[in-house]
């Protein structure tokens, strides 16, 4: 019998990524509010490995900059996010187009935060050399809609 998660209690999940790798994470129900008026920015290489991030990214993730640089961006993947959302993101940006969407990110402490993300390919001499993601404060109404949609997809 399933029981309701106690606020702050960590529940173990195993995430399996598109490349077949797995990662064990502990997730709580604690949400960190998006920092009003801030932008969360990061850059990755073409494989999704973090190469740069701003202070807002560091602060919201709960990781240090040193812990983030060189890690795959999926270090922030929350188990509530359907794999199809990330498949769509990758298909879109690898085709050279901009992607927008609502994303629930996992913090180092097991909590989460919601963002409205815009991901664009970085193009040099006609070739994609990486990606930049800029996250903004999400609309609460849109977050509720995304939560319902993602539940139905999982």
C-alpha positions in Angstrom: 0.0 0.0 0.0 1.4 3.4 -1.0 1.5 6.1 1.7 1.7 9.8 1.3 5.2 11.3 1.4 5.9 13.2 4.6 7.0 16.8 3.8 10.8 16.8 3.8 11.1 13.0 3.8 13.5 11.7 1.2 12.3 9.0 -1.2 14.8 7.0 -3.3 14.4 6.9 -7.0 16.5 5.4 -9.8 16.7 7.4 -13.0 17.6 5.8 -16.3 18.9 8.2 -18.9 18.7 8.0 -22.7 22.3 6.7 -22.9 21.4 3.8 -20.6 23.2 5.1 -17.6 21.4 5.1 -14.2 21.6 7.4 -11.2 20.1 6.9 -7.7 18.6 10.1 -6.3 16.7 11.0 -3.1 13.7 13.2 -3.6 11.7 15.3 -1.1 8.5 17.2 -1.6 10.2 20.5 -0.6 9.9 23.2 -3.3 12.3 26.1 -3.4 10.6 29.2 -4.9 12.1 30.6 -8.0 14.2 33.7 -7.2 12.0 36.6 -8.4 13.7 38.8 -11.0 16.6 36.5 -11.6 17.7 34.5 -14.7 19.2 31.0 -14.3 21.8 30.5 -17.1 24.0 27.6 -18.1 25.9 26.4 -21.2 26.7 22.9 -22.2 28.7 21.2 -24.9 27.0 19.2 -27.6 26.7 16.2 -25.2 24.9 18.2 -22.5 27.9 18.5 -20.2 27.8 21.8 -18.2 30.6 24.2 -19.3 29.4 27.4 -17.7 26.8 28.5 -15.2 25.8 31.7 -13.4 25.4 32.3 -9.7 21.6 31.9 -9.8 22.1 28.4 -11.3 24.5 27.5 -8.6 22.2 28.9 -5.8 19.1 27.2 -7.0 20.7 23.8 -7.7 22.3 23.6 -4.3 25.6 22.4 -5.9 28.8 24.4 -6.0 30.0 25.6 -9.3 32.9 23.1 -9.1 30.4 20.3 -8.6 28.4 21.4 -11.7 31.1 22.1 -14.3 31.9 19.0 -16.2 28.7 17.2 -15.1 25.9 16.2 -17.5 23.0 18.7 -17.2 20.8 15.7 -16.3 22.3 16.0 -12.8 19.2 18.2 -12.3 16.7 15.8 -13.7 13.7 15.3 -11.4 12.0 11.8 -11.6 8.6 13.5 -12.2 9.9 14.8 -15.6 8.9 12.4 -18.4 11.6 11.2 -20.7 9.5 12.4 -23.7 10.0 16.0 -22.6 13.8 15.7 -22.8 13.6 13.7 -26.0 11.6 16.6 -27.5 14.1 19.1 -26.2 17.1 17.2 -27.7 15.4 16.6 -31.0 14.5 20.3 -31.3 17.9 21.8 -30.3 20.0 19.3 -32.3 17.9 20.3 -35.3 19.1 23.9 -34.7 15.8 25.2 -33.3 14.9 26.9 -30.0 13.0 24.9 -27.4 10.8 26.3 -24.6 9.1 24.4 -21.8 8.3 24.1 -18.1 10.8 22.0 -16.2 10.9 20.6 -12.7 14.5 20.5 -11.6 16.0 18.4 -8.8 18.2 20.2 -6.2 21.2 18.6 -4.6 19.3 18.4 -1.3 16.4 16.4 -2.9 14.1 19.3 -3.2 12.9 20.9 -6.5 12.2 24.1 -8.3 10.2 24.9 -11.4 11.5 27.0 -14.3 10.3 28.2 -17.7 13.3 27.2 -19.8 14.5 28.4 -23.2 17.3 26.3 -24.8 19.1 27.5 -27.9 21.9 26.0 -29.9 25.2 27.8 -30.0 26.3 27.9 -33.7 29.8 28.7 -34.9 30.7 28.6 -38.6 27.4 26.8 -39.3 28.0 24.1 -36.8 26.3 23.5 -33.4 29.0 23.7 -30.7 26.9 23.6 -27.6 23.7 24.9 -26.0 22.6 27.8 -23.8 19.7 27.5 -21.4 18.1 30.5 -19.9 15.5 29.9 -17.2 12.8 32.4 -16.0 10.3 32.4 -13.2 7.4 30.3 -14.3 3.7 31.1 -14.1 2.1 29.2 -11.2 -0.9 28.4 -13.4 1.4 26.9 -16.1 3.3 24.9 -13.5 0.1 23.3 -12.3 -0.8 22.5 -15.9 2.6 21.0 -16.6 2.4 18.9 -13.4 -0.9 17.4 -14.6 0.4 16.8 -18.1 3.7 15.2 -16.8 1.8 12.9 -14.4 -0.3 11.7 -17.4 2.9 11.0 -19.4 4.7 9.1 -16.7 
